[in-house]
Amino acid sequence: MQPPNPTSPPRSIAAALLAAALGLPAAAEAQEGRYLRMELGRSRNPAITLDGSDNDWSTQCDRLINPDQLEVGDRCATAPPRTSWSHDFAGGGGVIASLAAGWRLTGNLRIEGEYSFLGATLGDELAFRIGDVETQDKAEQELETTEGSARDLKGHAVFANLVFDLLPDAGISPYAGVGLGAMSASLDYFVRWKRNDDPAFISTFQDPLLNAKVAGTTTIGRTTLSDLLLGYQAILGAEFGGIGPAGFGVRLRRAAFSTLEGDDEWVQLRSHESDVGRGERIRYVMTTDDVTFWALTFTIRYEF
């Protein structure tokens, strides 16, 4: 029997330390497995436009305001085109949190299934526009208040991501990816228009008594737009070494989704219910342009 080689343990330890320093066996084994990733960070939403329209009739044709249909002539014989308006709102920001499960296909390529929650608040109203020039001119004379808000953008999104690791064996491993998915989104909307209290500023009717009925009336809308939106995201990130199977990193993403839409009746229409006495309720429709956001997050990835 040969005596034990006293140099074997030190050599084994040295080899193990060298391999650990280079990260080769551990990285290769981890890269063949599955992982979970958690994210938490901030989102930034750019400015957004909301376009609205409704099936309202003109004030003269409103039988709750003008029951005897004075001064209408033939203008109320047929339903008018839809009234339209637009709001521009400043961008805002909020929080985003994500949880994903992934699997490495090759040394550089990974696939992920991801769930994200987005909670953001948009900024103040920047501009308000009425669609046709005639109504706009009258509004500038009669309306003393035009205010709107779009707040509390919330979304629950799921994505299928394809991620490419640029330097999978490096101590700092950058990556890029793309994802396709959908988001169940909602946005709170409010609008209030109020006519001047002084009938002298009202030109809706020729009769001062009818103008006095219109003076001070208020139209209020309050609703939540909600819809299922389709979208995509582009991803850039980097991961750093951690402790054992856990790694840390940062991720930047841009996500873009389709338009968000909702409809409702007016809370008040010229200070009465959402009706003009013509056999149909008055409803308005609000539509956003594309819903987009940027997000910067910190990530923790656990491989198993």
SERO-4910 file (N, C-alpha, C, O; in steps of 0.05 Angstrom, whole numbers):
BEGIN
 pado doro    nc1    nc2    nc3   cac1   cac2   cac3    cc1    cc2    cc3    oc1    oc2    oc3
  Met    A     17    -24      0      0      0      0     17     25      0     37     27     15
  Gln    A     10     43    -18     25     68    -19     14     88      1    -10     89      5
  Pro    A     32    102     14     23    122     34      8    145     19     13    150     -4
  Pro    A    -10    158     34    -25    181     22     -6    202     13     15    207     25
  Asn    A    -13    215     -9      3    236    -21     -3    262     -6    -26    273     -8
  Pro    A     16    272     10     10    296     26      4    321      9     -6    340     20
  Thr    A     11    320    -17      6    344    -33    -21    345    -45    -29    365    -56
  Ser    A    -37    323    -44    -63    322    -58    -83    341    -47    -95    356    -63
  Pro    A    -87    342    -20   -107    361    -10   -101    390    -18   -119    404    -27
  Pro    A    -77    400    -14    -71    427    -22    -76    432    -51    -87    453    -59
  Arg    A    -69    413    -68    -73    417    -97   -103    417   -103   -112    433   -120
  Ser    A   -119    400    -90   -147    400    -94   -160    426    -86   -177    437   -100
  Ile    A   -151    435    -63   -162    461    -53   -155    484    -72   -171    501    -78
  Ala    A   -130    484    -81   -121    505    -99   -137    504   -125   -145    525   -136
  Ala    A   -141    480   -135   -156    477   -160   -185    487   -156   -196    500   -174
  Ala    A   -197    480   -133   -224    489   -128   -226    519   -125   -244    531   -136
  Leu    A   -206    531   -111   -206    560   -108   -202    574   -135   -215    594   -140
  Leu    A   -185    563   -152   -181    575   -178   -206    573   -195   -213    592   -209
  Ala    A   -219    550   -194   -244    547   -209   -266    566   -199   -281    577   -215
  Ala    A   -267    569   -172   -287    587   -161   -281    615   -168   -299    631   -174
  Ala    A   -255    623   -168   -248    650   -176   -255    656   -205   -265    677   -211
  Leu    A   -251    636   -222   -258    640   -250   -288    637   -255   -298    647   -275
  Gly    A   -301    623   -236   -330    620   -238   -339    600   -260   -362    601   -268
  Leu    A   -320    583   -268   -327    566   -291   -346    544   -285   -367    542   -297
  Pro    A   -341    526   -266   -359    504   -261   -386    514   -251   -407    505   -260
  Ala    A   -385    532   -232   -410    542   -221   -427    556   -242   -451    552   -243
  Ala    A   -414    572   -258   -429    587   -279   -441    568   -299   -464    570   -306
  Ala    A   -425    548   -307   -435    529   -327   -459    514   -316   -478    509   -331
  Glu    A   -457    505   -291   -479    490   -279   -504    507   -276   -526    498   -282
  Ala    A   -500    532   -267   -523    550   -262   -536    558   -288   -560    560   -290
  Gln    A   -519    561   -310   -530    570   -335   -547    549   -348   -562    555   -366
  Glu    A   -545    524   -339   -561    502   -351   -588    499   -336   -604    483   -345
  Gly    A   -592    514   -314   -615    510   -298   -636    531   -301   -637    546   -320
  Arg    A   -654    530   -281   -676    549   -281   -670    570   -260   -652    568   -244
  Tyr    A   -687    592   -261   -682    614   -241   -708    629   -237   -727    628   -253
  Leu    A   -709    643   -215   -730    662   -208   -717    689   -206   -694    692   -197
  Arg    A   -732    710   -215   -722    737   -214   -743    756   -202   -766    754   -210
  Met    A   -735    773   -184   -752    793   -172   -741    821   -179   -717    825   -180
  Glu    A   -759    840   -183   -751    867   -190   -768    887   -174   -791    882   -167
  Leu    A   -756    910   -169   -770    932   -156   -756    958   -165   -732    960   -165
  Gly    A   -772    977   -174   -760   1002   -183   -781   1023   -189   -804   1022   -180
  Arg    A   -772   1043   -205   -789   1066   -212   -796   1066   -242   -780   1057   -258
  Ser    A   -820   1075   -248   -828   1078   -275   -831   1108   -282   -835   1125   -264
  Arg    A   -830   1114   -308   -834   1141   -317   -852   1140   -342   -845   1127   -362
  Asn    A   -875   1155   -341   -893   1155   -363   -891   1182   -377   -892   1203   -364
  Pro    A   -890   1182   -404   -889   1207   -419   -917   1220   -419   -936   1209   -410
  Ala    A   -918   1245   -429   -943   1259   -432   -963   1242   -449   -955   1227   -466
  Ile    A   -988   1245   -443  -1009   1229   -456  -1032   1247   -464  -1038   1266   -451
  Thr    A  -1046   1239   -485  -1069   1253   -495  -1094   1235   -492  -1093   1212   -500
  Leu    A  -1115   1247   -482  -1141   1233   -480  -1160   1247   -499  -1165   1271   -497
  Asp    A  -1172   1232   -518  -1192   1242   -536  -1220   1232   -528  -1224   1209   -523
  Gly    A  -1239   1251   -527  -1266   1244   -519  -1286   1252   -540  -1282   1270   -556
  Ser    A  -1309   1238   -540  -1332   1245   -557  -1357   1235   -543  -1356   1216   -527
  Asp    A  -1380   1248   -550  -1405   1238   -539  -1427   1242   -559  -1423   1255   -580
  Asn    A  -1451   1232   -553  -1474   1234   -570  -1493   1256   -561  -1518   1254   -566
  Asp    A  -1482   1277   -548  -1498   1299   -538  -1510   1315   -561  -1500   1316   -583
  Trp    A  -1533   1328   -555  -1546   1347   -573  -1538   1375   -564  -1528   1378   -541
  Ser    A  -1542   1395   -581  -1536   1422   -573  -1554   1431   -550  -1575   1419   -545
  Thr    A  -1546   1452   -537  -1562   1462   -514  -1590   1470   -523  -1609   1466   -508
  Gln    A  -1592   1482   -546  -1619   1490   -556  -1637   1466   -559  -1661   1468   -555
  Cys    A  -1626   1443   -567  -1642   1419   -571  -1647   1403   -546  -1661   1383   -546
  Asp    A  -1635   1412   -524  -1638   1398   -498  -1666   1404   -487  -1672   1426   -478
  Arg    A  -1684   1384   -487  -1712   1389   -479  -1715   1391   -449  -1736   1400   -439
  Leu    A  -1694   1385   -434  -1695   1389   -405  -1688   1418   -398  -1696   1429   -378
  Ile    A  -1673   1431   -416  -1667   1460   -414  -1688   1477   -428  -1697   1497   -418
  Asn    A  -1695   1468   -452  -1713   1483   -470  -1736   1465   -478  -1738   1456   -501
  Pro    A  -1755   1460   -459  -1777   1441   -465  -1795   1449   -487  -1806   1432   -501
  Asp    A  -1798   1475   -492  -1816   1484   -514  -1801   1486   -540  -1813   1494   -561
  Gln    A  -1775   1480   -541  -1759   1480   -565  -1760   1507   -580  -1765   1508   -604
  Leu    A  -1756   1528   -564  -1755   1555   -575  -1729   1559   -590  -1708   1550   -582
  Glu    A  -1731   1575   -611  -1707   1583   -627  -1692   1560   -639  -1668   1564   -645
  Val    A  -1704   1538   -644  -1689   1515   -655  -1691   1512   -685  -1672   1503   -698
  Gly    A  -1714   1520   -697  -1717   1517   -725  -1715   1488   -733  -1727   1471   -721
  Asp    A  -1699   1483   -754  -1695   1455   -764  -1670   1442   -753  -1664   1419   -760
  Arg    A  -1655   1455   -736  -1629   1445   -728  -1631   1420   -710  -1612   1405   -707
  Cys    A  -1655   1415   -698  -1658   1392   -681  -1674   1370   -694  -1683   1351   -681
  Ala    A  -1677   1371   -721  -1693   1351   -735  -1678   1324   -736  -1691   1303   -736
  Thr    A  -1652   1324   -738  -1636   1300   -740  -1613   1301   -719  -1605   1322   -710
  Ala    A  -1604   1277   -712  -1582   1276   -692  -1557   1289   -703  -1550   1284   -726
  Pro    A  -1544   1305   -687  -1519   1319   -696  -1495   1300   -696  -1496   1279   -684
  Pro    A  -1473   1309   -709  -1448   1294   -707  -1439   1293   -678  -1447   1310   -662
  Arg    A  -1423   1273   -671  -1413   1271   -644  -1396   1295   -636  -1379   1304   -652
  Thr    A  -1400   1305   -613  -1383   1326   -602  -1356   1314   -594  -1356   1292   -583
  Ser    A  -1334   1328   -598  -1308   1317   -591  -1291   1337   -576  -1294   1362   -580
  Trp    A  -1272   1327   -560  -1254   1344   -546  -1229   1328   -539  -1228   1304   -542
  Ser    A  -1208   1342   -530  -1182   1329   -524  -1170   1342   -499  -1172   1366   -495
  His    A  -1156   1325   -483  -1140   1335   -461  -1111   1326   -466  -1106   1303   -474
  Asp    A  -1092   1343   -460  -1064   1335   -458  -1055   1336   -429  -1060   1355   -415
  Phe    A  -1043   1314   -420  -1034   1312   -392  -1004   1308   -391   -992   1293   -408
  Ala    A   -991   1320   -371   -962   1317   -368   -956   1288   -359   -973   1274   -348
  Gly    A   -931   1280   -364   -923   1254   -356   -921   1252   -325   -923   1272   -311
  Gly    A   -917   1228   -316   -915   1223   -287   -898   1199   -282   -883   1190   -299
  Gly    A   -900   1189   -258   -883   1166   -250   -896   1150   -228   -917   1157   -217
  Gly    A   -883   1128   -222   -894   1110   -201   -875   1088   -195   -851   1090   -198
  Val    A   -887   1066   -187   -871   1042   -178   -877   1019   -196   -900   1017   -207
  Ile    A   -858   1001   -200   -862    977   -215   -849    954   -200   -827    957   -190
  Ala    A   -862    932   -199   -852    907   -186   -857    884   -205   -878    882   -217
  Ser    A   -838    865   -206   -840    843   -225   -830    817   -212   -814    817   -193
  Leu    A   -841    795   -221   -833    768   -214   -832    752   -239   -851    751   -255
  Ala    A   -809    738   -244   -806    723   -268   -794    695   -262   -779    692   -243
  Ala    A   -801    676   -279   -788    650   -278   -775    645   -306   -788    651   -326
  Gly    A   -750    636   -306   -736    633   -331   -721    607   -333   -718    592   -314
  Trp    A   -711    601   -357   -696    577   -363   -677    583   -385   -684    596   -405
  Arg    A   -652    574   -382   -631    578   -401   -633    557   -423   -632    533   -418
  Leu    A   -636    567   -448   -637    549   -471   -609    541   -481   -604    517   -486
  Thr    A   -591    560   -482   -563    555   -490   -545    572   -472   -555    583   -452
  Gly    A   -519    573   -478   -501    588   -462   -508    618   -461   -503    631   -441
  Asn    A   -520    628   -482   -526    657   -483   -555    664   -483   -562    687   -477
  Leu    A   -573    645   -488   -601    651   -492   -618    640   -470   -616    617   -461
  Arg    A   -636    658   -460   -655    650   -439   -684    658   -448   -688    676   -464
  Ile    A   -704    644   -437   -732    651   -440   -743    656   -412   -735    643   -392
  Glu    A   -763    675   -411   -775    682   -385   -805    685   -388   -815    694   -409
  Gly    A   -819    678   -367   -846    685   -364   -848    705   -340   -839    699   -318
  Glu    A   -859    729   -345   -857    751   -326   -885    762   -320   -902    765   -337
  Tyr    A   -889    769   -294   -912    784   -285   -902    810   -273   -883    811   -258
  Ser    A   -915    833   -281   -908    859   -271   -932    874   -261   -954    872   -273
  Phe    A   -929    889   -240   -949    908   -231   -939    936   -234   -916    943   -226
  Leu    A   -955    954   -246   -948    982   -250   -968    999   -236   -992    996   -239
  Gly    A   -959   1018   -220   -976   1038   -207   -963   1065   -210   -942   1071   -199
  Ala    A   -977   1083   -226   -965   1109   -232   -987   1131   -231  -1011   1125   -233
  Thr    A   -978   1155   -227   -996   1179   -227   -987   1198   -249   -963   1205   -250
  Leu    A  -1005   1205   -267   -999   1224   -288   -998   1253   -277  -1008   1258   -255
  Gly    A   -987   1271   -293   -985   1299   -284  -1010   1315   -290  -1031   1304   -296
  Asp    A  -1007   1342   -287  -1030   1360   -290  -1038   1363   -319  -1023   1355   -337
  Glu    A  -1062   1373   -323  -1072   1379   -350  -1056   1402   -362  -1052   1423   -350
  Leu    A  -1047   1397   -387  -1031   1417   -401  -1048   1434   -420  -1043   1458   -424
  Ala    A  -1067   1421   -433  -1084   1435   -453  -1110   1421   -456  -1113   1397   -451
  Phe    A  -1131   1437   -463  -1158   1427   -469  -1167   1438   -495  -1165   1462   -500
  Arg    A  -1178   1421   -513  -1187   1430   -539  -1214   1419   -545  -1220   1396   -539
  Ile    A  -1231   1435   -557  -1257   1426   -567  -1255   1422   -597  -1241   1437   -611
  Gly    A  -1268   1401   -608  -1263   1392   -635  -1270   1412   -657  -1253   1417   -674
  Asp    A  -1294   1425   -656  -1301   1442   -678  -1298   1472   -670  -1301   1478   -647
  Val    A  -1293   1489   -690  -1286   1517   -685  -1310   1532   -673  -1306   1548   -655
  Glu    A  -1334   1526   -683  -1358   1541   -673  -1362   1536   -643  -1367   1555   -628
  Thr    A  -1361   1511   -635  -1364   1504   -607  -1341   1516   -591  -1346   1525   -568
  Gln    A  -1317   1515   -601  -1294   1526   -587  -1298   1556   -582  -1292   1565   -560
  Asp    A  -1307   1571   -602  -1310   1599   -598  -1331   1605   -577  -1328   1623   -561
  Lys    A  -1353   1590   -577  -1374   1594   -557  -1364   1587   -530  -1370   1600   -510
  Ala    A  -1349   1565   -528  -1338   1556   -503  -1320   1577   -490  -1321   1581   -466
  Glu    A  -1303   1589   -507  -1285   1610   -497  -1300   1633   -485  -1290   1646   -466
  Gln    A  -1324   1639   -496  -1340   1661   -485  -1355   1653   -460  -1357   1668   -441
  Glu    A  -1367   1628   -461  -1386   1621   -440  -1374   1606   -417  -1383   1609   -394
  Leu    A  -1354   1589   -422  -1343   1572   -401  -1323   1588   -383  -1305   1600   -393
  Glu    A  -1328   1587   -357  -1309   1599   -339  -1291   1578   -326  -1270   1585   -314
  Thr    A  -1298   1552   -328  -1282   1531   -317  -1280   1508   -336  -1301   1497   -345
  Thr    A  -1256   1500   -344  -1251   1475   -359  -1228   1461   -346  -1205   1469   -348
  Glu    A  -1234   1440   -332  -1213   1425   -318  -1216   1395   -322  -1238   1385   -324
  Gly    A  -1193   1382   -323  -1193   1353   -326  -1169   1341   -312  -1149   1355   -307
  Ser    A  -1171   1316   -305  -1149   1302   -293  -1149   1272   -302  -1170   1261   -306
  Ala    A  -1126   1261   -303  -1122   1232   -309  -1102   1222   -288  -1079   1229   -290
  Arg    A  -1111   1206   -270  -1095   1197   -248  -1094   1167   -245  -1110   1153   -257
  Asp    A  -1076   1158   -229  -1075   1130   -220  -1077   1110   -243  -1096   1095   -246
  Leu    A  -1056   1111   -260  -1053   1090   -280  -1043   1065   -267  -1022   1065   -255
  Lys    A  -1058   1043   -269  -1050   1017   -257  -1051    996   -279  -1067    996   -297
  Gly    A  -1033    977   -276  -1032    955   -296  -1021    929   -284  -1002    930   -268
  His    A  -1033    907   -293  -1022    881   -287  -1015    868   -313  -1032    862   -330
  Ala    A   -989    864   -317   -979    855   -344   -965    828   -342   -953    821   -322
  Val    A   -968    813   -363   -953    788   -366   -938    789   -393   -948    798   -413
  Phe    A   -913    779   -392   -896    780   -416   -882    753   -419   -877    738   -400
  Ala    A   -877    746   -444   -859    724   -451   -834    738   -463   -835    751   -483
  Asn    A   -811    735   -449   -786    749   -456   -766    730   -468   -764    706   -460
  Leu    A   -751    740   -487   -728    726   -498   -703    743   -492   -702    766   -500
  Val    A   -684    732   -477   -662    748   -466   -635    736   -477   -632    712   -477
  Phe    A   -617    753   -486   -591    745   -496   -569    756   -479   -567    781   -476
  Asp    A   -554    739   -466   -531    747   -449   -507    753   -467   -498    735   -482
  Leu    A   -497    777   -466   -474    785   -483   -448    772   -474   -432    763   -490
  Leu    A   -443    772   -447   -419    760   -436   -427    743   -412   -424    751   -389
  Pro    A   -438    719   -417   -449    703   -396   -429    694   -374   -438    688   -352
  Asp    A   -403    692   -381   -384    683   -362   -369    705   -348   -351    700   -331
  Ala    A   -376    730   -353   -361    753   -341   -372    759   -313   -394    751   -306
  Gly    A   -355    773   -298   -364    780   -271   -387    799   -271   -405    798   -254
  Ile    A   -387    818   -291   -410    835   -297   -421    826   -324   -408    829   -344
  Ser    A   -446    815   -324   -457    803   -347   -479    820   -359   -502    820   -348
  Pro    A   -474    835   -381   -496    851   -393   -513    834   -410   -505    813   -420
  Tyr    A   -538    843   -414   -557    827   -431   -577    846   -444   -580    869   -435
  Ala    A   -590    836   -464   -611    851   -478   -633    831   -484   -629    807   -487
  Gly    A   -658    842   -487   -680    824   -492   -704    839   -502   -705    863   -503
  Val    A   -724    823   -511   -749    833   -521   -771    816   -509   -767    793   -502
  Gly    A   -795    827   -506   -817    812   -496   -843    820   -509   -847    843   -517
  Leu    A   -862    801   -511   -889    806   -520   -908    798   -498   -904    779   -483
  Gly    A   -930    814   -496   -948    808   -474   -973    824   -475   -980    836   -496
  Ala    A   -987    825   -452  -1012    840   -450  -1014    852   -422  -1001    842   -403
  Met    A  -1029    873   -419  -1033    886   -393  -1062    893   -389  -1075    905   -406
  Ser    A  -1072    885   -366  -1099    894   -357  -1095    921   -343  -1084    922   -321
  Ala    A  -1104    943   -356  -1097    970   -347  -1122    986   -340  -1144    980   -350
  Ser    A  -1119   1005   -322  -1141   1023   -315  -1130   1051   -310  -1106   1054   -302
  Leu    A  -1147   1071   -315  -1139   1099   -311  -1163   1115   -302  -1184   1114   -315
  Asp    A  -1161   1130   -280  -1183   1146   -270  -1183   1173   -285  -1163   1186   -288
  Tyr    A  -1207   1180   -295  -1211   1205   -310  -1233   1222   -298  -1253   1212   -288
  Phe    A  -1228   1248   -297  -1247   1268   -287  -1247   1292   -305  -1225   1301   -314
  Val    A  -1271   1304   -310  -1273   1328   -325  -1296   1345   -314  -1316   1334   -305
  Arg    A  -1292   1371   -313  -1314   1389   -305  -1313   1415   -322  -1293   1428   -324
  Trp    A  -1336   1421   -333  -1339   1446   -348  -1362   1461   -336  -1384   1450   -330
  Lys    A  -1358   1487   -331  -1378   1503   -318  -1382   1529   -334  -1363   1543   -340
  Arg    A  -1407   1535   -341  -1413   1560   -355  -1412   1584   -335  -1415   1580   -311
  Asn    A  -1408   1607   -346  -1407   1631   -330  -1434   1636   -316  -1455   1631   -327
  Asp    A  -1432   1645   -291  -1456   1651   -275  -1471   1675   -286  -1495   1678   -280
  Asp    A  -1458   1692   -300  -1471   1717   -310  -1483   1712   -338  -1469   1706   -357
  Pro    A  -1510   1715   -340  -1523   1710   -366  -1513   1728   -388  -1516   1722   -412
  Ala    A  -1500   1751   -381  -1490   1768   -402  -1467   1755   -418  -1462   1764   -440
  Phe    A  -1455   1735   -407  -1433   1721   -421  -1444   1697   -437  -1428   1682   -450
  Ile    A  -1470   1692   -436  -1482   1669   -450  -1494   1678   -476  -1510   1697   -476
  Ser    A  -1487   1665   -498  -1498   1672   -524  -1513   1649   -537  -1518   1649   -561
  Thr    A  -1519   1628   -521  -1532   1605   -532  -1559   1611   -545  -1566   1602   -567
  Phe    A  -1575   1627   -531  -1602   1636   -540  -1602   1666   -545  -1584   1680   -536
  Gln    A  -1622   1674   -560  -1627   1703   -563  -1643   1714   -539  -1640   1737   -531
  Asp    A  -1660   1697   -528  -1677   1704   -505  -1660   1705   -480  -1649   1684   -472
  Pro    A  -1658   1728   -466  -1643   1729   -441  -1653   1711   -420  -1637   1701   -403
  Leu    A  -1679   1705   -419  -1690   1687   -399  -1679   1658   -403  -1674   1644   -384
  Leu    A  -1677   1650   -428  -1666   1623   -433  -1636   1623   -427  -1626   1603   -416
  Asn    A  -1622   1644   -433  -1594   1645   -426  -1590   1644   -395  -1570   1633   -386
  Ala    A  -1609   1655   -381  -1607   1655   -351  -1610   1626   -341  -1599   1619   -320
  Lys    A  -1625   1609   -356  -1628   1581   -347  -1602   1566   -352  -1596   1547   -338
  Val    A  -1587   1574   -372  -1562   1560   -379  -1539   1570   -361  -1521   1555   -355
  Ala    A  -1540   1595   -352  -1518   1607   -337  -1512   1590   -312  -1531   1582   -297
  Gly    A  -1487   1585   -307  -1478   1571   -283  -1481   1540   -284  -1474   1527   -265
  Thr    A  -1492   1529   -306  -1495   1500   -308  -1468   1486   -310  -1449   1498   -320
  Thr    A  -1467   1462   -301  -1442   1447   -299  -1445   1419   -312  -1465   1406   -309
  Thr    A  -1425   1412   -327  -1423   1384   -338  -1399   1371   -324  -1377   1381   -325
  Ile    A  -1404   1347   -313  -1384   1332   -298  -1383   1304   -308  -1403   1290   -311
  Gly    A  -1359   1294   -313  -1354   1266   -320  -1334   1254   -301  -1313   1267   -295
  Arg    A  -1339   1230   -292  -1320   1216   -274  -1322   1186   -280  -1344   1174   -276
  Thr    A  -1301   1175   -289  -1302   1146   -297  -1274   1134   -294  -1254   1148   -291
  Thr    A  -1273   1108   -297  -1247   1093   -298  -1246   1079   -325  -1262   1062   -331
  Leu    A  -1226   1086   -340  -1221   1072   -365  -1207   1046   -359  -1187   1046   -343
  Ser    A  -1216   1024   -370  -1204    998   -364  -1205    981   -390  -1225    981   -404
  Asp    A  -1184    967   -395  -1183    951   -420  -1160    931   -418  -1142    934   -401
  Leu    A  -1160    911   -435  -1137    893   -438  -1121    902   -462  -1131    903   -485
  Leu    A  -1096    909   -458  -1079    921   -478  -1057    901   -487  -1046    887   -470
  Leu    A  -1051    900   -512  -1029    884   -523  -1005    902   -525  -1007    926   -531
  Gly    A   -981    890   -521   -957    907   -522   -931    891   -524   -931    867   -527
  Tyr    A   -909    906   -523   -883    894   -524   -864    910   -506   -872    931   -496
  Gln    A   -841    899   -500   -821    913   -485   -793    907   -496   -788    885   -506
  Ala    A   -775    926   -493   -747    923   -499   -731    925   -473   -738    942   -456
  Ile    A   -711    908   -469   -698    906   -444   -668    908   -447   -656    897   -466
  Leu    A   -655    923   -429   -626    924   -426   -620    921   -396   -633    932   -380
  Gly    A   -599    905   -390   -593    901   -362   -565    890   -358   -550    885   -378
  Ala    A   -557    887   -333   -532    876   -326   -535    862   -299   -550    871   -282
  Glu    A   -521    840   -296   -522    825   -271   -494    822   -260   -474    820   -275
  Phe    A   -492    823   -233   -467    821   -219   -466    796   -202   -487    784   -197
  Gly    A   -442    789   -194   -439    766   -176   -454    770   -150   -457    793   -141
  Gly    A   -462    748   -138   -476    750   -112   -465    730    -93   -441    724    -93
  Ile    A   -482    719    -76   -475    699    -56   -488    673    -64   -512    671    -65
  Gly    A   -471    653    -69   -482    627    -77   -498    629   -103   -488    640   -122
  Pro    A   -523    618   -103   -538    619   -128   -553    645   -133   -566    648   -154
  Ala    A   -550    664   -115   -565    689   -118   -547    710   -131   -523    712   -126
  Gly    A   -559    725   -150   -544    747   -164   -561    772   -163   -585    771   -160
  Phe    A   -547    795   -167   -560    821   -166   -555    836   -192   -536    830   -206
  Gly    A   -572    855   -198   -568    870   -222   -587    894   -225   -602    901   -206
  Val    A   -585    907   -248   -603    929   -254   -614    924   -282   -602    910   -298
  Arg    A   -638    935   -287   -652    930   -312   -666    956   -321   -679    969   -305
  Leu    A   -663    963   -347   -678    985   -359   -696    974   -380   -687    958   -396
  Arg    A   -721    983   -380   -740    973   -400   -757    995   -411   -762   1015   -397
  Arg    A   -766    992   -435   -786   1009   -447   -809    991   -456   -804    973   -472
  Ala    A   -833    997   -446   -856    981   -453   -876    999   -468   -880   1022   -460
  Ala    A   -889    988   -488   -910   1003   -503   -934    985   -507   -931    961   -515
  Phe    A   -957    996   -502   -982    981   -505  -1002    996   -523   -997   1019   -529
  Ser    A  -1023    983   -531  -1043    995   -547  -1060   1015   -531  -1055   1019   -508
  Thr    A  -1079   1027   -544  -1095   1049   -532  -1114   1038   -510  -1123   1015   -511
  Leu    A  -1119   1055   -491  -1137   1049   -469  -1163   1064   -473  -1163   1088   -480
  Glu    A  -1186   1050   -470  -1212   1062   -476  -1233   1056   -455  -1232   1035   -442
  Gly    A  -1251   1075   -451  -1273   1071   -432  -1296   1089   -439  -1292   1110   -452
  Asp    A  -1320   1082   -429  -1343   1099   -434  -1361   1100   -410  -1360   1081   -393
  Asp    A  -1378   1121   -408  -1396   1123   -385  -1416   1145   -391  -1414   1159   -410
  Glu    A  -1436   1147   -373  -1455   1170   -374  -1443   1193   -358  -1426   1189   -340
  Trp    A  -1453   1217   -364  -1444   1240   -349  -1456   1240   -321  -1479   1232   -317
  Val    A  -1440   1247   -301  -1450   1251   -274  -1471   1273   -274  -1492   1271   -262
  Gln    A  -1464   1295   -288  -1483   1317   -293  -1478   1326   -321  -1456   1328   -331
  Leu    A  -1500   1333   -335  -1499   1344   -361  -1515   1370   -361  -1540   1370   -359
  Arg    A  -1501   1393   -362  -1514   1419   -359  -1531   1420   -334  -1553   1430   -334
  Ser    A  -1520   1409   -312  -1532   1409   -285  -1557   1392   -283  -1573   1395   -265
  His    A  -1562   1374   -303  -1584   1354   -300  -1573   1327   -307  -1549   1324   -312
  Glu    A  -1589   1306   -306  -1580   1279   -312  -1570   1277   -340  -1573   1295   -357
  Ser    A  -1558   1254   -346  -1545   1249   -372  -1566   1242   -393  -1566   1220   -403
  Asp    A  -1583   1261   -399  -1605   1257   -417  -1613   1284   -428  -1609   1305   -415
  Val    A  -1625   1285   -453  -1635   1310   -464  -1664   1307   -472  -1674   1324   -487
  Gly    A  -1678   1286   -462  -1706   1282   -468  -1712   1273   -496  -1733   1279   -507
  Arg    A  -1693   1259   -509  -1697   1250   -537  -1695   1220   -540  -1689   1210   -561
  Gly    A  -1701   1206   -518  -1703   1177   -520  -1678   1161   -518  -1679   1136   -520
  Glu    A  -1655   1173   -513  -1630   1159   -509  -1613   1173   -488  -1613   1197   -486
  Arg    A  -1599   1157   -473  -1580   1168   -453  -1556   1179   -467  -1548   1169   -489
  Ile    A  -1544   1199   -456  -1520   1211   -467  -1496   1198   -454  -1493   1199   -430
  Arg    A  -1479   1187   -471  -1455   1173   -461  -1430   1185   -476  -1432   1194   -499
  Tyr    A  -1408   1185   -462  -1384   1195   -474  -1363   1172   -475  -1364   1153   -458
  Val    A  -1345   1173   -493  -1324   1153   -497  -1297   1168   -495  -1293   1189   -508
  Met    A  -1279   1157   -479  -1252   1168   -476  -1231   1148   -486  -1233   1124   -480
  Thr    A  -1212   1157   -502  -1191   1140   -513  -1164   1153   -509  -1161   1177   -515
  Thr    A  -1145   1139   -499  -1117   1149   -497  -1102   1143   -523  -1111   1127   -539
  Asp    A  -1079   1157   -526  -1061   1147   -546  -1046   1123   -534  -1053   1114   -512
  Asp    A  -1026   1113   -547  -1012   1089   -537  -1002   1093   -509   -991   1114   -502
  Val    A  -1005   1073   -492   -996   1074   -464   -967   1063   -464   -962   1040   -471
  Thr    A   -948   1080   -456   -920   1073   -455   -908   1081   -429   -918   1098   -414
  Phe    A   -886   1068   -422   -871   1076   -398   -842   1065   -400   -836   1046   -414
  Trp    A   -824   1079   -385   -797   1070   -380   -796   1061   -351   -811   1070   -334
  Ala    A   -778   1042   -346   -774   1033   -318   -745   1026   -313   -732   1013   -330
  Leu    A   -735   1034   -290   -709   1026   -281   -712   1011   -255   -724   1021   -236
  Thr    A   -703    986   -254   -707    969   -231   -681    956   -221   -662    953   -236
  Phe    A   -682    948   -196   -661    932   -185   -671    903   -184   -694    898   -178
  Thr    A   -654    884   -190   -662    856   -193   -647    838   -174   -624    843   -168
  Ile    A   -660    817   -166   -648    794   -152   -656    769   -167   -679    764   -171
  Arg    A   -636    753   -174   -641    728   -189   -630    705   -173   -607    704   -163
  Tyr    A   -648    685   -169   -640    661   -154   -641    637   -173   -662    631   -185
  Glu    A   -618    624   -177   -617    601   -196   -619    575   -181   -609    572   -158
  Phe    A   -632    556   -193   -635    529   -180   -637    507   -201   -639    484   -194
***
